[in-house]
Amino acid sequence: MKAKDVLNIWTGWDSPDIFEVHETAPNSRFISRHDMTGVEFMESPWAERNLKRFGSHGKGADGVWRHYIEVAAK
């Protein structure tokens, strides 16, 4: 399932939330990490990648929610 499809279903996020996006190889080797808002993520090519896992780190001291998404490499 594509990452954007999961986020379209999951209503636990909002536009200003920060997403920590991890790209990993099929053997789970870390490739890259990117931080972006929910809107930036949904408009990015990362949203078209197959989702491996996602979740939430919770609300930070600054009041902003932080989430993590792991996507498959191309």
Residue pairs with C-beta under 8 A, 6 or more apart in sequence:
1 50
1 51
2 47
2 48
2 49
2 50
2 51
3 41
3 46
3 47
3 48
3 49
3 50
3 51
3 54
3 69
3 71
4 42
4 47
4 48
5 51
6 51
6 54
7 13
7 38
7 41
7 42
7 47
7 54
10 54
12 56
13 19
13 38
13 65
13 67
14 38
14 65
15 37
15 38
15 39
16 37
16 38
16 64
17 37
17 38
17 64
17 65
17 66
17 67
18 35
18 36
18 37
18 64
18 65
18 66
18 67
19 35
19 36
19 37
19 38
19 41
19 66
19 67
19 68
19 69
20 33
20 34
20 35
20 57
20 66
20 67
20 68
20 69
21 33
21 34
21 35
21 36
21 41
21 46
21 68
21 69
21 70
21 71
22 30
22 32
22 33
22 68
22 69
22 70
22 71
23 30
23 31
23 32
23 33
23 34
23 46
23 49
23 70
23 71
23 72
23 73
24 30
24 31
24 52
24 70
24 71
24 72
24 73
25 31
25 73
26 72
26 73
31 73
34 46
36 44
41 47
41 69
46 69
46 71
49 71
49 72
49 73
49 74
50 71
50 72
51 69
51 70
51 71
51 72
52 70
52 71
52 72
53 68
53 69
53 70
54 67
54 68
54 69
54 70
55 67
55 68
56 65
56 66
56 67
56 68
57 66
57 67
57 68
58 65
58 66
59 65
59 66
60 66
